[in-house]
Amino acid sequence: MVYENEHRFSRHRLSAAVALVAIGAGVGVAQHDAGRTTLDAVQAVAPMPHVAAGNIAATVVETSAERRARLEREKLAQAEKLVQAEIRRGAFPGAALAAGRGAHMELLTGLGNAEWGRYEVDPERTIYDIASLTKVVATTTAVMLLVEDGKMDVDAPVSRYLPEFSGGKKDAVTIRHLLTHTSGLPAGAGAPGTPSQALRALIRTPLQAAPGERMVYSDVGFVALYAAAERAAGEPLDKMLERRVFGPLGMISTGYKPGGESCDRCSPSYRRDDGTPVRGKVHDPTARKLGGVAGNAGLFSTAADLARFAAMLAEGGELEGVRILKEETIRQFTAKQPGAGNRALGWETPKQSGGSSGRQVSRKAFGHTGFTGTSLWIDPERGTWTVLLANRTFDPHASNRIQALRRAVNDRVAEAAELADVNGVLAE
């Protein structure tokens, strides 16, 4: 595992600009308290040892802003141990975890394996099927860019951009309705035939409720949203995202269709009936029917790449001098929407119960999850962000505690920021 303390991102790879801190491999794994049932009760069993990496930082002078960017290390160690404990419990073979503050990486680690006992997870190289994180990293981000370009209006009817999405109450469905899952579309629908036939069928899916009547988390809605955004963009949306987001941010391992089963860097998210692991093919059946490129799922990425994406959002849309989004656009899309539960525009906001965000993040936090075991949360009030990638669907018979794990990990990162602020953590 690698801790990268107090450095900003390099544009094209995650390298330390100030110092690397190597963490001893013998740190104990978190243990469960037999009298408790939630992951929130799992605590680290040993303090975090640390060793300065030679004289790399000997001549570096820290600014007060850099000191404030730090996260308290023992809490990060506890977050890591929570994930390790789930691996040992058999929840999934391995995971990648990243956390930071603003443009500063504080934690980047691979834990366990891509498959049971095989292929050690490398957070910079192991590629995960990020499932519904596609909805925010790809589809919502594309809509944000198109709104900035003046090519989309969130309150315009979907039919303005996608004429075949029309008829009856569908004429009243807006882009905002799709973003907030309040369109009246069902959660899922049949997608027969070829990818193009499946797309046409999904776009024609009838509403089950009036627009704005209730919130139903809908993959169908995001398939339609992706199609509408692609028409507005006038080019394939995956190409636009590569040109305007993934490429400029140096997200070199992020994209759709990473090579199928020849992708030896891909962590398999499912297995065939005979037990053969499936790599590089999307787990989500709807995205698979659409040929692997869809608005609801299909994107693949690494923890290192998503850390760059999260840091960009935490920094108000800019990273290392590269501006991707305007700060006001981020505020617009991450604000909780009326009549949509905890939904913002594309994004989720914290639930009263904690949801996947945990209970320690601020009310301004925003994030999303993916069915395969992925999550991404950003707290602009503290400037913190957390990325967790796992392939918990690899073993469909394993008990599913991923939501509790997400809460506990995000809580540890929030506590790490609070302790750093209170104690004024400085370089050792």
Disulfide bonds with the S-S distance in Angstrom:
Cys263-Cys266 2.06
